[in-house]
Amino acid sequence: MADTTLPAALAHQDIHLFSEETLRKQLETAETKLGYKLVHFFVDEHGVLSKIVTNQVEQFYLSPSGGTLRDKNFNLVTYSARYDMYKGLGRL
């Protein structure tokens, strides 16, 4: 899961700015690997989810059973029952 540097022309695509809406949008076409949905978001120089557009995008892993989002090292980034696709609370 290597870092991906975006060309400046693509950096404006805010599908990679983390929000519940952009997460749901990415999940419509997200690849599933070992039970995780693979999604991609802008990160800052420390690899942390960015609130602004950057030139760096990282891969994150969403566990649809449990609602946890993990970074490339599988560290817990965020949890929300709304992201749990199986409990009926969020129904992504």
PyMOL Python script that loads the backbone (N, CA, C, O; Angstrom):
from pymol import cmd

cmd.read_pdbstr("""\
ATOM      1  N   MET A   1       0.815  -1.147   0.000  1.00  0.00           N
ATOM      2  CA  MET A   1       0.000   0.000   0.000  1.00  0.00           C
ATOM      3  C   MET A   1       0.886   1.246   0.000  1.00  0.00           C
ATOM      4  O   MET A   1       1.058   1.911   1.022  1.00  0.00           O
ATOM      5  N   ALA A   2       1.418   1.529  -1.127  1.00  0.00           N
ATOM      6  CA  ALA A   2       2.344   2.641  -1.287  1.00  0.00           C
ATOM      7  C   ALA A   2       1.608   3.969  -1.340  1.00  0.00           C
ATOM      8  O   ALA A   2       0.436   4.047  -1.709  1.00  0.00           O
ATOM      9  N   ASP A   3       2.331   5.001  -0.961  1.00  0.00           N
ATOM     10  CA  ASP A   3       1.785   6.346  -1.066  1.00  0.00           C
ATOM     11  C   ASP A   3       1.580   6.667  -2.541  1.00  0.00           C
ATOM     12  O   ASP A   3       2.330   6.213  -3.405  1.00  0.00           O
ATOM     13  N   THR A   4       0.556   7.455  -2.806  1.00  0.00           N
ATOM     14  CA  THR A   4       0.277   7.865  -4.172  1.00  0.00           C
ATOM     15  C   THR A   4       0.322   9.378  -4.233  1.00  0.00           C
ATOM     16  O   THR A   4      -0.447  10.047  -3.541  1.00  0.00           O
ATOM     17  N   THR A   5       1.198   9.923  -5.039  1.00  0.00           N
ATOM     18  CA  THR A   5       1.271  11.362  -5.212  1.00  0.00           C
ATOM     19  C   THR A   5       0.417  11.731  -6.413  1.00  0.00           C
ATOM     20  O   THR A   5       0.567  11.170  -7.498  1.00  0.00           O
ATOM     21  N   LEU A   6      -0.474  12.677  -6.203  1.00  0.00           N
ATOM     22  CA  LEU A   6      -1.387  13.083  -7.266  1.00  0.00           C
ATOM     23  C   LEU A   6      -0.811  14.205  -8.099  1.00  0.00           C
ATOM     24  O   LEU A   6      -0.164  15.104  -7.563  1.00  0.00           O
ATOM     25  N   PRO A   7      -1.032  14.169  -9.402  1.00  0.00           N
ATOM     26  CA  PRO A   7      -0.693  15.327 -10.225  1.00  0.00           C
ATOM     27  C   PRO A   7      -1.545  16.512  -9.764  1.00  0.00           C
ATOM     28  O   PRO A   7      -2.662  16.330  -9.280  1.00  0.00           O
ATOM     29  N   ALA A   8      -1.024  17.699  -9.915  1.00  0.00           N
ATOM     30  CA  ALA A   8      -1.739  18.903  -9.462  1.00  0.00           C
ATOM     31  C   ALA A   8      -3.132  18.992 -10.067  1.00  0.00           C
ATOM     32  O   ALA A   8      -4.056  19.468  -9.409  1.00  0.00           O
ATOM     33  N   ALA A   9      -3.301  18.543 -11.307  1.00  0.00           N
ATOM     34  CA  ALA A   9      -4.604  18.628 -11.978  1.00  0.00           C
ATOM     35  C   ALA A   9      -5.656  17.762 -11.295  1.00  0.00           C
ATOM     36  O   ALA A   9      -6.850  18.050 -11.390  1.00  0.00           O
ATOM     37  N   LEU A  10      -5.225  16.699 -10.602  1.00  0.00           N
ATOM     38  CA  LEU A  10      -6.182  15.806  -9.945  1.00  0.00           C
ATOM     39  C   LEU A  10      -6.396  16.152  -8.479  1.00  0.00           C
ATOM     40  O   LEU A  10      -7.348  15.671  -7.864  1.00  0.00           O
ATOM     41  N   ALA A  11      -5.536  16.969  -7.917  1.00  0.00           N
ATOM     42  CA  ALA A  11      -5.588  17.251  -6.489  1.00  0.00           C
ATOM     43  C   ALA A  11      -6.876  17.939  -6.055  1.00  0.00           C
ATOM     44  O   ALA A  11      -7.219  17.915  -4.873  1.00  0.00           O
ATOM     45  N   HIS A  12      -7.594  18.552  -6.992  1.00  0.00           N
ATOM     46  CA  HIS A  12      -8.814  19.274  -6.637  1.00  0.00           C
ATOM     47  C   HIS A  12     -10.002  18.348  -6.434  1.00  0.00           C
ATOM     48  O   HIS A  12     -11.038  18.798  -5.945  1.00  0.00           O
ATOM     49  N   GLN A  13      -9.896  17.088  -6.784  1.00  0.00           N
ATOM     50  CA  GLN A  13     -11.014  16.159  -6.670  1.00  0.00           C
ATOM     51  C   GLN A  13     -11.298  15.892  -5.199  1.00  0.00           C
ATOM     52  O   GLN A  13     -10.548  15.174  -4.537  1.00  0.00           O
ATOM     53  N   ASP A  14     -12.378  16.469  -4.691  1.00  0.00           N
ATOM     54  CA  ASP A  14     -12.616  16.394  -3.266  1.00  0.00           C
ATOM     55  C   ASP A  14     -13.270  15.094  -2.814  1.00  0.00           C
ATOM     56  O   ASP A  14     -13.660  14.982  -1.652  1.00  0.00           O
ATOM     57  N   ILE A  15     -13.400  14.109  -3.701  1.00  0.00           N
ATOM     58  CA  ILE A  15     -13.865  12.786  -3.289  1.00  0.00           C
ATOM     59  C   ILE A  15     -12.883  12.198  -2.280  1.00  0.00           C
ATOM     60  O   ILE A  15     -13.219  11.282  -1.530  1.00  0.00           O
ATOM     61  N   HIS A  16     -11.670  12.737  -2.273  1.00  0.00           N
ATOM     62  CA  HIS A  16     -10.651  12.244  -1.357  1.00  0.00           C
ATOM     63  C   HIS A  16     -10.551  13.053  -0.061  1.00  0.00           C
ATOM     64  O   HIS A  16      -9.700  12.765   0.780  1.00  0.00           O
ATOM     65  N   LEU A  17     -11.401  14.049   0.105  1.00  0.00           N
ATOM     66  CA  LEU A  17     -11.482  14.754   1.395  1.00  0.00           C
ATOM     67  C   LEU A  17     -12.418  13.954   2.279  1.00  0.00           C
ATOM     68  O   LEU A  17     -13.568  13.722   1.906  1.00  0.00           O
ATOM     69  N   PHE A  18     -11.953  13.532   3.433  1.00  0.00           N
ATOM     70  CA  PHE A  18     -12.743  12.638   4.268  1.00  0.00           C
ATOM     71  C   PHE A  18     -13.996  13.312   4.829  1.00  0.00           C
ATOM     72  O   PHE A  18     -13.934  14.375   5.447  1.00  0.00           O
ATOM     73  N   SER A  19     -15.113  12.668   4.595  1.00  0.00           N
ATOM     74  CA  SER A  19     -16.394  13.011   5.214  1.00  0.00           C
ATOM     75  C   SER A  19     -17.260  11.772   5.087  1.00  0.00           C
ATOM     76  O   SER A  19     -16.920  10.849   4.348  1.00  0.00           O
ATOM     77  N   GLU A  20     -18.364  11.743   5.792  1.00  0.00           N
ATOM     78  CA  GLU A  20     -19.269  10.609   5.664  1.00  0.00           C
ATOM     79  C   GLU A  20     -19.772  10.494   4.226  1.00  0.00           C
ATOM     80  O   GLU A  20     -19.898   9.393   3.690  1.00  0.00           O
ATOM     81  N   GLU A  21     -20.053  11.623   3.617  1.00  0.00           N
ATOM     82  CA  GLU A  21     -20.550  11.634   2.235  1.00  0.00           C
ATOM     83  C   GLU A  21     -19.527  11.076   1.245  1.00  0.00           C
ATOM     84  O   GLU A  21     -19.878  10.263   0.389  1.00  0.00           O
ATOM     85  N   THR A  22     -18.264  11.502   1.353  1.00  0.00           N
ATOM     86  CA  THR A  22     -17.262  11.012   0.409  1.00  0.00           C
ATOM     87  C   THR A  22     -16.918   9.548   0.681  1.00  0.00           C
ATOM     88  O   THR A  22     -16.593   8.806  -0.246  1.00  0.00           O
ATOM     89  N   LEU A  23     -16.986   9.135   1.932  1.00  0.00           N
ATOM     90  CA  LEU A  23     -16.779   7.729   2.249  1.00  0.00           C
ATOM     91  C   LEU A  23     -17.861   6.879   1.584  1.00  0.00           C
ATOM     92  O   LEU A  23     -17.563   5.866   0.952  1.00  0.00           O
ATOM     93  N   ARG A  24     -19.106   7.298   1.731  1.00  0.00           N
ATOM     94  CA  ARG A  24     -20.212   6.563   1.104  1.00  0.00           C
ATOM     95  C   ARG A  24     -20.056   6.528  -0.421  1.00  0.00           C
ATOM     96  O   ARG A  24     -20.307   5.500  -1.050  1.00  0.00           O
ATOM     97  N   LYS A  25     -19.646   7.639  -1.004  1.00  0.00           N
ATOM     98  CA  LYS A  25     -19.462   7.705  -2.457  1.00  0.00           C
ATOM     99  C   LYS A  25     -18.381   6.720  -2.908  1.00  0.00           C
ATOM    100  O   LYS A  25     -18.563   6.002  -3.891  1.00  0.00           O
ATOM    101  N   GLN A  26     -17.271   6.690  -2.198  1.00  0.00           N
ATOM    102  CA  GLN A  26     -16.199   5.764  -2.557  1.00  0.00           C
ATOM    103  C   GLN A  26     -16.632   4.306  -2.382  1.00  0.00           C
ATOM    104  O   GLN A  26     -16.208   3.439  -3.146  1.00  0.00           O
ATOM    105  N   LEU A  27     -17.464   4.036  -1.391  1.00  0.00           N
ATOM    106  CA  LEU A  27     -17.892   2.660  -1.142  1.00  0.00           C
ATOM    107  C   LEU A  27     -18.753   2.090  -2.255  1.00  0.00           C
ATOM    108  O   LEU A  27     -18.896   0.873  -2.373  1.00  0.00           O
ATOM    109  N   GLU A  28     -19.326   2.965  -3.073  1.00  0.00           N
ATOM    110  CA  GLU A  28     -20.133   2.496  -4.202  1.00  0.00           C
ATOM    111  C   GLU A  28     -19.305   1.665  -5.182  1.00  0.00           C
ATOM    112  O   GLU A  28     -19.836   0.774  -5.845  1.00  0.00           O
ATOM    113  N   THR A  29     -18.017   1.954  -5.274  1.00  0.00           N
ATOM    114  CA  THR A  29     -17.158   1.249  -6.225  1.00  0.00           C
ATOM    115  C   THR A  29     -15.893   0.681  -5.571  1.00  0.00           C
ATOM    116  O   THR A  29     -14.995   0.214  -6.272  1.00  0.00           O
ATOM    117  N   ALA A  30     -15.817   0.717  -4.250  1.00  0.00           N
ATOM    118  CA  ALA A  30     -14.601   0.302  -3.548  1.00  0.00           C
ATOM    119  C   ALA A  30     -14.319  -1.189  -3.713  1.00  0.00           C
ATOM    120  O   ALA A  30     -15.219  -2.027  -3.664  1.00  0.00           O
ATOM    121  N   GLU A  31     -13.054  -1.481  -3.908  1.00  0.00           N
ATOM    122  CA  GLU A  31     -12.585  -2.861  -3.957  1.00  0.00           C
ATOM    123  C   GLU A  31     -12.654  -3.445  -2.546  1.00  0.00           C
ATOM    124  O   GLU A  31     -12.442  -2.736  -1.562  1.00  0.00           O
ATOM    125  N   THR A  32     -12.947  -4.725  -2.458  1.00  0.00           N
ATOM    126  CA  THR A  32     -12.933  -5.423  -1.167  1.00  0.00           C
ATOM    127  C   THR A  32     -11.723  -6.338  -1.145  1.00  0.00           C
ATOM    128  O   THR A  32     -11.478  -7.097  -2.083  1.00  0.00           O
ATOM    129  N   LYS A  33     -10.968  -6.253  -0.050  1.00  0.00           N
ATOM    130  CA  LYS A  33      -9.786  -7.098   0.089  1.00  0.00           C
ATOM    131  C   LYS A  33      -9.726  -7.609   1.519  1.00  0.00           C
ATOM    132  O   LYS A  33      -9.660  -6.828   2.468  1.00  0.00           O
ATOM    133  N   LEU A  34      -9.748  -8.931   1.661  1.00  0.00           N
ATOM    134  CA  LEU A  34      -9.699  -9.581   2.975  1.00  0.00           C
ATOM    135  C   LEU A  34     -10.762  -9.040   3.926  1.00  0.00           C
ATOM    136  O   LEU A  34     -10.517  -8.896   5.123  1.00  0.00           O
ATOM    137  N   GLY A  35     -11.937  -8.744   3.389  1.00  0.00           N
ATOM    138  CA  GLY A  35     -13.054  -8.288   4.209  1.00  0.00           C
ATOM    139  C   GLY A  35     -13.103  -6.789   4.450  1.00  0.00           C
ATOM    140  O   GLY A  35     -14.044  -6.299   5.073  1.00  0.00           O
ATOM    141  N   TYR A  36     -12.120  -6.060   3.976  1.00  0.00           N
ATOM    142  CA  TYR A  36     -12.080  -4.609   4.139  1.00  0.00           C
ATOM    143  C   TYR A  36     -12.422  -3.928   2.822  1.00  0.00           C
ATOM    144  O   TYR A  36     -12.070  -4.421   1.750  1.00  0.00           O
ATOM    145  N   LYS A  37     -13.105  -2.796   2.906  1.00  0.00           N
ATOM    146  CA  LYS A  37     -13.334  -1.947   1.746  1.00  0.00           C
ATOM    147  C   LYS A  37     -12.152  -0.991   1.650  1.00  0.00           C
ATOM    148  O   LYS A  37     -11.801  -0.331   2.628  1.00  0.00           O
ATOM    149  N   LEU A  38     -11.540  -0.917   0.476  1.00  0.00           N
ATOM    150  CA  LEU A  38     -10.381  -0.046   0.283  1.00  0.00           C
ATOM    151  C   LEU A  38     -10.845   1.318  -0.209  1.00  0.00           C
ATOM    152  O   LEU A  38     -11.486   1.427  -1.254  1.00  0.00           O
ATOM    153  N   VAL A  39     -10.516   2.352   0.548  1.00  0.00           N
ATOM    154  CA  VAL A  39     -10.878   3.725   0.212  1.00  0.00           C
ATOM    155  C   VAL A  39      -9.621   4.585   0.279  1.00  0.00           C
ATOM    156  O   VAL A  39      -8.615   4.181   0.863  1.00  0.00           O
ATOM    157  N   HIS A  40      -9.684   5.767  -0.319  1.00  0.00           N
ATOM    158  CA  HIS A  40      -8.492   6.626  -0.422  1.00  0.00           C
ATOM    159  C   HIS A  40      -8.850   8.058  -0.034  1.00  0.00           C
ATOM    160  O   HIS A  40      -9.862   8.604  -0.472  1.00  0.00           O
ATOM    161  N   PHE A  41      -7.992   8.652   0.801  1.00  0.00           N
ATOM    162  CA  PHE A  41      -8.232  10.014   1.265  1.00  0.00           C
ATOM    163  C   PHE A  41      -6.938  10.818   1.311  1.00  0.00           C
ATOM    164  O   PHE A  41      -5.846  10.263   1.431  1.00  0.00           O
ATOM    165  N   PHE A  42      -7.087  12.139   1.212  1.00  0.00           N
ATOM    166  CA  PHE A  42      -5.952  13.043   1.371  1.00  0.00           C
ATOM    167  C   PHE A  42      -5.399  12.932   2.788  1.00  0.00           C
ATOM    168  O   PHE A  42      -6.147  12.796   3.757  1.00  0.00           O
ATOM    169  N   VAL A  43      -4.076  12.992   2.886  1.00  0.00           N
ATOM    170  CA  VAL A  43      -3.405  12.990   4.188  1.00  0.00           C
ATOM    171  C   VAL A  43      -2.411  14.138   4.244  1.00  0.00           C
ATOM    172  O   VAL A  43      -1.989  14.670   3.217  1.00  0.00           O
ATOM    173  N   ASP A  44      -2.048  14.507   5.462  1.00  0.00           N
ATOM    174  CA  ASP A  44      -1.028  15.550   5.639  1.00  0.00           C
ATOM    175  C   ASP A  44       0.360  14.907   5.617  1.00  0.00           C
ATOM    176  O   ASP A  44       0.495  13.721   5.317  1.00  0.00           O
ATOM    177  N   GLU A  45       1.379  15.690   5.932  1.00  0.00           N
ATOM    178  CA  GLU A  45       2.758  15.200   5.867  1.00  0.00           C
ATOM    179  C   GLU A  45       3.058  14.092   6.869  1.00  0.00           C
ATOM    180  O   GLU A  45       4.083  13.418   6.761  1.00  0.00           O
ATOM    181  N   HIS A  46       2.161  13.898   7.855  1.00  0.00           N
ATOM    182  CA  HIS A  46       2.335  12.848   8.862  1.00  0.00           C
ATOM    183  C   HIS A  46       1.480  11.619   8.553  1.00  0.00           C
ATOM    184  O   HIS A  46       1.475  10.661   9.326  1.00  0.00           O
ATOM    185  N   GLY A  47       0.766  11.637   7.442  1.00  0.00           N
ATOM    186  CA  GLY A  47      -0.079  10.512   7.074  1.00  0.00           C
ATOM    187  C   GLY A  47      -1.440  10.510   7.752  1.00  0.00           C
ATOM    188  O   GLY A  47      -2.144   9.500   7.737  1.00  0.00           O
ATOM    189  N   VAL A  48      -1.811  11.641   8.348  1.00  0.00           N
ATOM    190  CA  VAL A  48      -3.086  11.786   9.048  1.00  0.00           C
ATOM    191  C   VAL A  48      -4.118  12.366   8.088  1.00  0.00           C
ATOM    192  O   VAL A  48      -3.788  13.213   7.259  1.00  0.00           O
ATOM    193  N   LEU A  49      -5.373  11.909   8.198  1.00  0.00           N
ATOM    194  CA  LEU A  49      -6.440  12.460   7.359  1.00  0.00           C
ATOM    195  C   LEU A  49      -6.367  13.980   7.358  1.00  0.00           C
ATOM    196  O   LEU A  49      -6.261  14.611   8.411  1.00  0.00           O
ATOM    197  N   SER A  50      -6.424  14.553   6.176  1.00  0.00           N
ATOM    198  CA  SER A  50      -6.320  15.998   6.034  1.00  0.00           C
ATOM    199  C   SER A  50      -7.695  16.630   5.863  1.00  0.00           C
ATOM    200  O   SER A  50      -8.586  16.045   5.248  1.00  0.00           O
ATOM    201  N   LYS A  51      -7.856  17.809   6.404  1.00  0.00           N
ATOM    202  CA  LYS A  51      -9.105  18.558   6.243  1.00  0.00           C
ATOM    203  C   LYS A  51      -9.067  19.452   5.014  1.00  0.00           C
ATOM    204  O   LYS A  51     -10.049  20.113   4.676  1.00  0.00           O
ATOM    205  N   ILE A  52      -7.918  19.461   4.354  1.00  0.00           N
ATOM    206  CA  ILE A  52      -7.751  20.253   3.136  1.00  0.00           C
ATOM    207  C   ILE A  52      -7.154  19.358   2.041  1.00  0.00           C
ATOM    208  O   ILE A  52      -6.611  18.291   2.327  1.00  0.00           O
ATOM    209  N   VAL A  53      -7.260  19.802   0.806  1.00  0.00           N
ATOM    210  CA  VAL A  53      -6.678  19.082  -0.319  1.00  0.00           C
ATOM    211  C   VAL A  53      -5.159  19.139  -0.205  1.00  0.00           C
ATOM    212  O   VAL A  53      -4.583  20.204   0.017  1.00  0.00           O
ATOM    213  N   THR A  54      -4.519  17.988  -0.359  1.00  0.00           N
ATOM    214  CA  THR A  54      -3.057  17.915  -0.380  1.00  0.00           C
ATOM    215  C   THR A  54      -2.650  17.167  -1.644  1.00  0.00           C
ATOM    216  O   THR A  54      -3.504  16.729  -2.415  1.00  0.00           O
ATOM    217  N   ASN A  55      -1.365  17.024  -1.851  1.00  0.00           N
ATOM    218  CA  ASN A  55      -0.868  16.259  -2.996  1.00  0.00           C
ATOM    219  C   ASN A  55      -0.647  14.795  -2.656  1.00  0.00           C
ATOM    220  O   ASN A  55      -0.128  14.037  -3.474  1.00  0.00           O
ATOM    221  N   GLN A  56      -1.037  14.396  -1.457  1.00  0.00           N
ATOM    222  CA  GLN A  56      -0.794  13.027  -1.000  1.00  0.00           C
ATOM    223  C   GLN A  56      -2.104  12.330  -0.678  1.00  0.00           C
ATOM    224  O   GLN A  56      -2.929  12.854   0.071  1.00  0.00           O
ATOM    225  N   VAL A  57      -2.291  11.142  -1.250  1.00  0.00           N
ATOM    226  CA  VAL A  57      -3.466  10.317  -0.979  1.00  0.00           C
ATOM    227  C   VAL A  57      -2.982   8.981  -0.446  1.00  0.00           C
ATOM    228  O   VAL A  57      -2.050   8.387  -0.988  1.00  0.00           O
ATOM    229  N   GLU A  58      -3.621   8.509   0.621  1.00  0.00           N
ATOM    230  CA  GLU A  58      -3.285   7.209   1.203  1.00  0.00           C
ATOM    231  C   GLU A  58      -4.475   6.287   1.117  1.00  0.00           C
ATOM    232  O   GLU A  58      -5.621   6.725   1.023  1.00  0.00           O
ATOM    233  N   GLN A  59      -4.185   5.013   1.151  1.00  0.00           N
ATOM    234  CA  GLN A  59      -5.233   3.999   1.181  1.00  0.00           C
ATOM    235  C   GLN A  59      -5.635   3.754   2.631  1.00  0.00           C
ATOM    236  O   GLN A  59      -4.786   3.692   3.519  1.00  0.00           O
ATOM    237  N   PHE A  60      -6.933   3.617   2.858  1.00  0.00           N
ATOM    238  CA  PHE A  60      -7.481   3.299   4.166  1.00  0.00           C
ATOM    239  C   PHE A  60      -8.366   2.069   4.028  1.00  0.00           C
ATOM    240  O   PHE A  60      -8.813   1.726   2.934  1.00  0.00           O
ATOM    241  N   TYR A  61      -8.610   1.419   5.146  1.00  0.00           N
ATOM    242  CA  TYR A  61      -9.380   0.185   5.166  1.00  0.00           C
ATOM    243  C   TYR A  61     -10.604   0.365   6.053  1.00  0.00           C
ATOM    244  O   TYR A  61     -10.481   0.692   7.233  1.00  0.00           O
ATOM    245  N   LEU A  62     -11.778   0.152   5.481  1.00  0.00           N
ATOM    246  CA  LEU A  62     -13.011   0.228   6.260  1.00  0.00           C
ATOM    247  C   LEU A  62     -13.503  -1.183   6.523  1.00  0.00           C
ATOM    248  O   LEU A  62     -13.690  -1.968   5.593  1.00  0.00           O
ATOM    249  N   SER A  63     -13.708  -1.497   7.778  1.00  0.00           N
ATOM    250  CA  SER A  63     -14.324  -2.765   8.146  1.00  0.00           C
ATOM    251  C   SER A  63     -15.834  -2.553   8.129  1.00  0.00           C
ATOM    252  O   SER A  63     -16.371  -1.891   9.018  1.00  0.00           O
ATOM    253  N   PRO A  64     -16.528  -3.104   7.132  1.00  0.00           N
ATOM    254  CA  PRO A  64     -17.969  -2.876   7.045  1.00  0.00           C
ATOM    255  C   PRO A  64     -18.732  -3.551   8.179  1.00  0.00           C
ATOM    256  O   PRO A  64     -19.883  -3.205   8.443  1.00  0.00           O
ATOM    257  N   SER A  65     -18.105  -4.505   8.847  1.00  0.00           N
ATOM    258  CA  SER A  65     -18.698  -5.130  10.020  1.00  0.00           C
ATOM    259  C   SER A  65     -17.960  -4.582  11.234  1.00  0.00           C
ATOM    260  O   SER A  65     -16.945  -5.136  11.654  1.00  0.00           O
ATOM    261  N   GLY A  66     -18.460  -3.527  11.776  1.00  0.00           N
ATOM    262  CA  GLY A  66     -17.814  -2.904  12.921  1.00  0.00           C
ATOM    263  C   GLY A  66     -17.661  -1.409  12.761  1.00  0.00           C
ATOM    264  O   GLY A  66     -17.572  -0.690  13.756  1.00  0.00           O
ATOM    265  N   GLY A  67     -17.628  -0.927  11.536  1.00  0.00           N
ATOM    266  CA  GLY A  67     -17.584   0.510  11.300  1.00  0.00           C
ATOM    267  C   GLY A  67     -16.278   1.177  11.655  1.00  0.00           C
ATOM    268  O   GLY A  67     -16.273   2.345  12.046  1.00  0.00           O
ATOM    269  N   THR A  68     -15.157   0.463  11.529  1.00  0.00           N
ATOM    270  CA  THR A  68     -13.868   1.064  11.847  1.00  0.00           C
ATOM    271  C   THR A  68     -13.095   1.383  10.575  1.00  0.00           C
ATOM    272  O   THR A  68     -13.072   0.591   9.633  1.00  0.00           O
ATOM    273  N   LEU A  69     -12.472   2.539  10.563  1.00  0.00           N
ATOM    274  CA  LEU A  69     -11.603   2.957   9.470  1.00  0.00           C
ATOM    275  C   LEU A  69     -10.176   2.891   9.984  1.00  0.00           C
ATOM    276  O   LEU A  69      -9.853   3.456  11.029  1.00  0.00           O
ATOM    277  N   ARG A  70      -9.320   2.190   9.236  1.00  0.00           N
ATOM    278  CA  ARG A  70      -7.923   2.014   9.636  1.00  0.00           C
ATOM    279  C   ARG A  70      -6.992   2.568   8.561  1.00  0.00           C
ATOM    280  O   ARG A  70      -7.323   2.582   7.375  1.00  0.00           O
ATOM    281  N   ASP A  71      -5.822   3.022   9.004  1.00  0.00           N
ATOM    282  CA  ASP A  71      -4.846   3.563   8.058  1.00  0.00           C
ATOM    283  C   ASP A  71      -4.025   2.442   7.433  1.00  0.00           C
ATOM    284  O   ASP A  71      -4.315   1.266   7.654  1.00  0.00           O
ATOM    285  N   LYS A  72      -3.011   2.791   6.663  1.00  0.00           N
ATOM    286  CA  LYS A  72      -2.219   1.799   5.935  1.00  0.00           C
ATOM    287  C   LYS A  72      -1.472   0.846   6.866  1.00  0.00           C
ATOM    288  O   LYS A  72      -1.090  -0.248   6.450  1.00  0.00           O
ATOM    289  N   ASN A  73      -1.259   1.247   8.115  1.00  0.00           N
ATOM    290  CA  ASN A  73      -0.614   0.391   9.106  1.00  0.00           C
ATOM    291  C   ASN A  73      -1.627  -0.307  10.008  1.00  0.00           C
ATOM    292  O   ASN A  73      -1.261  -0.929  11.005  1.00  0.00           O
ATOM    293  N   PHE A  74      -2.887  -0.198   9.651  1.00  0.00           N
ATOM    294  CA  PHE A  74      -4.021  -0.767  10.377  1.00  0.00           C
ATOM    295  C   PHE A  74      -4.239  -0.140  11.748  1.00  0.00           C
ATOM    296  O   PHE A  74      -4.874  -0.742  12.614  1.00  0.00           O
ATOM    297  N   ASN A  75      -3.715   1.068  11.949  1.00  0.00           N
ATOM    298  CA  ASN A  75      -4.032   1.820  13.158  1.00  0.00           C
ATOM    299  C   ASN A  75      -5.463   2.323  13.041  1.00  0.00           C
ATOM    300  O   ASN A  75      -5.898   2.715  11.958  1.00  0.00           O
ATOM    301  N   LEU A  76      -6.191   2.314  14.142  1.00  0.00           N
ATOM    302  CA  LEU A  76      -7.563   2.807  14.156  1.00  0.00           C
ATOM    303  C   LEU A  76      -7.567   4.313  13.921  1.00  0.00           C
ATOM    304  O   LEU A  76      -6.909   5.062  14.643  1.00  0.00           O
ATOM    305  N   VAL A  77      -8.315   4.753  12.903  1.00  0.00           N
ATOM    306  CA  VAL A  77      -8.413   6.175  12.576  1.00  0.00           C
ATOM    307  C   VAL A  77      -9.709   6.743  13.136  1.00  0.00           C
ATOM    308  O   VAL A  77      -9.705   7.785  13.791  1.00  0.00           O
ATOM    309  N   THR A  78     -10.815   6.059  12.879  1.00  0.00           N
ATOM    310  CA  THR A  78     -12.107   6.502  13.381  1.00  0.00           C
ATOM    311  C   THR A  78     -13.067   5.325  13.430  1.00  0.00           C
ATOM    312  O   THR A  78     -12.890   4.322  12.738  1.00  0.00           O
ATOM    313  N   TYR A  79     -14.070   5.470  14.252  1.00  0.00           N
ATOM    314  CA  TYR A  79     -15.119   4.459  14.362  1.00  0.00           C
ATOM    315  C   TYR A  79     -16.459   5.178  14.370  1.00  0.00           C
ATOM    316  O   TYR A  79     -16.603   6.229  14.993  1.00  0.00           O
ATOM    317  N   SER A  80     -17.434   4.610  13.679  1.00  0.00           N
ATOM    318  CA  SER A  80     -18.794   5.111  13.748  1.00  0.00           C
ATOM    319  C   SER A  80     -19.745   3.965  13.446  1.00  0.00           C
ATOM    320  O   SER A  80     -19.547   3.222  12.484  1.00  0.00           O
ATOM    321  N   ALA A  81     -20.766   3.825  14.260  1.00  0.00           N
ATOM    322  CA  ALA A  81     -21.789   2.809  14.007  1.00  0.00           C
ATOM    323  C   ALA A  81     -22.467   3.069  12.660  1.00  0.00           C
ATOM    324  O   ALA A  81     -23.014   2.146  12.057  1.00  0.00           O
ATOM    325  N   ARG A  82     -22.435   4.309  12.186  1.00  0.00           N
ATOM    326  CA  ARG A  82     -23.032   4.623  10.878  1.00  0.00           C
ATOM    327  C   ARG A  82     -22.299   3.927   9.743  1.00  0.00           C
ATOM    328  O   ARG A  82     -22.871   3.729   8.671  1.00  0.00           O
ATOM    329  N   TYR A  83     -21.045   3.553   9.960  1.00  0.00           N
ATOM    330  CA  TYR A  83     -20.266   2.880   8.928  1.00  0.00           C
ATOM    331  C   TYR A  83     -20.429   1.366   8.978  1.00  0.00           C
ATOM    332  O   TYR A  83     -19.948   0.666   8.087  1.00  0.00           O
ATOM    333  N   ASP A  84     -21.100   0.850  10.004  1.00  0.00           N
ATOM    334  CA  ASP A  84     -21.316  -0.590  10.142  1.00  0.00           C
ATOM    335  C   ASP A  84     -22.461  -0.996   9.225  1.00  0.00           C
ATOM    336  O   ASP A  84     -23.618  -0.657   9.474  1.00  0.00           O
ATOM    337  N   MET A  85     -22.134  -1.716   8.177  1.00  0.00           N
ATOM    338  CA  MET A  85     -23.120  -2.063   7.144  1.00  0.00           C
ATOM    339  C   MET A  85     -24.036  -3.201   7.584  1.00  0.00           C
ATOM    340  O   MET A  85     -25.029  -3.467   6.908  1.00  0.00           O
ATOM    341  N   TYR A  86     -23.745  -3.875   8.680  1.00  0.00           N
ATOM    342  CA  TYR A  86     -24.495  -5.058   9.031  1.00  0.00           C
ATOM    343  C   TYR A  86     -25.414  -4.906  10.232  1.00  0.00           C
ATOM    344  O   TYR A  86     -26.267  -5.765  10.456  1.00  0.00           O
ATOM    345  N   LYS A  87     -25.274  -3.865  10.995  1.00  0.00           N
ATOM    346  CA  LYS A  87     -26.122  -3.674  12.171  1.00  0.00           C
ATOM    347  C   LYS A  87     -27.412  -2.952  11.848  1.00  0.00           C
ATOM    348  O   LYS A  87     -28.291  -2.851  12.704  1.00  0.00           O
ATOM    349  N   GLY A  88     -27.546  -2.450  10.638  1.00  0.00           N
ATOM    350  CA  GLY A  88     -28.763  -1.767  10.256  1.00  0.00           C
ATOM    351  C   GLY A  88     -28.822  -0.322  10.729  1.00  0.00           C
ATOM    352  O   GLY A  88     -29.831   0.356  10.532  1.00  0.00           O
ATOM    353  N   LEU A  89     -27.743   0.155  11.354  1.00  0.00           N
ATOM    354  CA  LEU A  89     -27.740   1.529  11.838  1.00  0.00           C
ATOM    355  C   LEU A  89     -27.403   2.499  10.729  1.00  0.00           C
ATOM    356  O   LEU A  89     -27.918   3.617  10.704  1.00  0.00           O
ATOM    357  N   GLY A  90     -26.554   2.091   9.821  1.00  0.00           N
ATOM    358  CA  GLY A  90     -26.117   3.006   8.776  1.00  0.00           C
ATOM    359  C   GLY A  90     -26.521   2.580   7.393  1.00  0.00           C
ATOM    360  O   GLY A  90     -26.821   3.420   6.545  1.00  0.00           O
ATOM    361  N   ARG A  91     -26.533   1.318   7.156  1.00  0.00           N
ATOM    362  CA  ARG A  91     -26.885   0.774   5.836  1.00  0.00           C
ATOM    363  C   ARG A  91     -26.239   1.556   4.700  1.00  0.00           C
ATOM    364  O   ARG A  91     -26.915   2.223   3.917  1.00  0.00           O
ATOM    365  N   LEU A  92     -24.930   1.459   4.632  1.00  0.00           N
ATOM    366  CA  LEU A  92     -24.209   2.121   3.543  1.00  0.00           C
ATOM    367  C   LEU A  92     -24.667   1.483   2.280  1.00  0.00           C
ATOM    368  O   LEU A  92     -24.212   1.858   1.199  1.00  0.00           O
TER     369      LEU A  92
END
""", "prot")
cmd.dss("prot")
cmd.show_as("cartoon", "prot")
cmd.util.cbc("prot")
cmd.orient("prot")
